[in-house]
Amino acid sequence: MLTALFDAVMERRAGALAEQVRAALPAEGPVLDLGSGTGHLAARLERELGVEVVPADVTDLHVVGRPPVPIADGVLPFADGAFAAALLVFMLAYPREPAALLAEAARVTRGPVVLVQTLHAGGAGYAWLRVREFVWTVVAFHASKLLGYVPRGARFTMGTRRFYTDAALRRDVGAAGLRVRAHRARAVLPGGALAVHTWVLERDA
């Protein structure tokens, strides 16, 4: 019963994320899903858009679809321009060098880098984001592993290193040699205190 509940939550989340990124993705793949997690988003995009989505992650958390290609800090194990687009969904808070990871995503991608990240503005947004991050990372991971929802050998790798503001994320995007081509946001709290942003990035001219 609890695993069915997890599945329902993840499918709903994947559906909402697919709607956010659909317009930014090319008609043909392959698409790289960096930080693919349980695999629900990759599977949803493949099913709905008919494009190949290659999952990649630092640990194997997949529940649906193919196991992820193992990655680590540093150079990604893919050739230049191997992908038509790259997705980074709620994962840029974790790597040691986010600008370097964005630059690597751009290197292996001949099309857009699509970045989805929650951004805060002000104390209330920051506090809410910290609580949300704790629930969706630490609590969710350990509960999922305890119940056998994710693979038993999965390692916890989602220690949060940063809580992004708009300005901080723009600095890392610029440091990676990228610029924002398109942008949309979905409010989580009123007044811009907390919102989920979708940025379509391209190489800076």
N, C-alpha and C positions, 0 to 999 in steps of 0.2 A: 504493500500500500504506500509506504513512504517513498519507495523508488519510483512508483507511478506519479507521485506528487512532484518529485524532483524533475521527472521527464516533462510533466505538464508546464512547470515553471520555465524550464530551459527552452522548450518549444515556443512558448509565448514570447520569451526574451528574444529568441532567434528570429521570430516573425517580425517583431518591432525593429530589430537591427537591420534585417533584410530590407524593410521599407526605407530605412534611413540611407542605406548605401546603394540601393538598386540603380538609381539614376546616374551614379558616378562610375559604374562598372561598364567595361566594354562589352560588345555583343559576343565576342569570342575570347576564350581564355588562352592559356591558363591564368588563374588568379592565385596569388600567394596569400594565405591567411596566416599572418605572423602572430603567434600567441593564440592558437586555435582552440585551446581549452578542451571542452567536452566534445567538440566537433559538430555541435548542433547548427551553428551558423553556416559552416562550410557545406554541410549536407543540405540545408535549406536552400542555399543559393544554387547548388548544383541541380536540385530538384525543380526549382521554380524558374531559373534562368537558362538552364541547359548548358552551363559553362563548367569546365573542369576547375575545381578549387583544390589547391595543394595545401594541406594543413602543415604547420611547422610550429614546434614549441620546445621549451627547455626540458619538459618532462611530459610523460604520456598520461594525459587525463581523459583520453577520448572514450566516449560512451557509444557514439554512433559514427559511421563512416570509417575511413582509413586511419591507421595510426599516424601520428605526425612525424614529419622528418625532424630528427633531433637537431637543435641549434644551441648555440652558446654565445656568450659575449664575444665580439670580434667579427671576423669575416663570415658571412652567410655561405652555406655550402651549395651555392647556385651560380651559374654562369651569368655574365653581364647580359641584361636584357632578356632573361629567360621567361619573364612573365609579362602578361598584358596589363596587369595592375597588381597592386599590393594592398592588403587590408591590415590595419593595426587597430584593433578594437579593445579599448579599455586596458591597454597593456603598457603604455609608455611611462607609467608611474613606477615600474619595477626594474628596468635595466640600469646598470651602473652608468652607462653613457648613452642617454637617449638620442642625442644628436648624431652620434656615430651609428646607432641602429637605424635612424631615419636615412642617413646617407647610404648605408648598405641596402636598405629597402629600395631606394632610388636607383642604385647601381644595378640591381637584378631585375628592374622593372622598366619596360619600354613605354609604359603609359603612366597613369596617375598613381600616386600613393594616397590612399583614402584613410584618413585618421579620424577615429571616434574617441573622444575623451571628455570626461566630466570636468568642468571648470568652475571654480568658486570665485566669488567676489564678496569680501567682507567677512566678519567674524561668524555670522550665522551660517553662511554657506560653507565656510571652512569646517565648522563643528559638525554640521550635517554630513559633509563629505567624509570626514574621519569615521563617523559612526557607520555610514553606508559601506565604506571600504572594509571596515572590520567585519561586518556581517557577511558581505559578499565574497570576502577572501578567506580570512582565518576561520570563521565559524562554518561557512559553506563547505570549504575544503575538508575540514576535519570531520564534519558530520557526514559528508558524502563518502569519505574513505571508511569511516566506522561502519556505515551501512552497506559497504561494498558496491556503491554506485559507480565510483571511479576505480581504476585498477589499483590493486593492493600495493603495487610497487611504486605508485606515484609519489613524488617528492613535493614538499611544499616549497615553492620558489617565488611566491608572490608577496615577499616582504616589501611593503610600500616605502619607496625612497623619496617621493615628492608628491605634493598635492598642487596641481597646476592652477595658476591664474591664466587669463588670456595673454598677458604680457610675457609671462615665463614660457608658455608654450611657443609663442611667436619667436622668442629668442632661440629656443632649441631648433625650431624649423629653419630659421635663418642660418644658424650655425651649421646646419646640414646642407646648405646650399640650395634650399627649397623656398618656394613662396606659395601663398594661398591663392588658388585659382577660383575656388568657390567655397561657400560657407553657409551652413544652416545650423540652427540651434533649437532645442526642445527644452522648455523651462521645466525644472524640477521644483524650484522654489520661486516665489514671486519676486519681482524687482531685479531680476538678473543675479540674485544671490547664488544660485546653483543651476547649471544647465548642462545638458548633454550636447556637445558640439560635434558636428561632422565637417571636417575640413578636407577639401580635395587639393592635394599638393602637386606641384610640378617643379621641375628644375628652374632655378633662377637664371634668367637670361644673362 
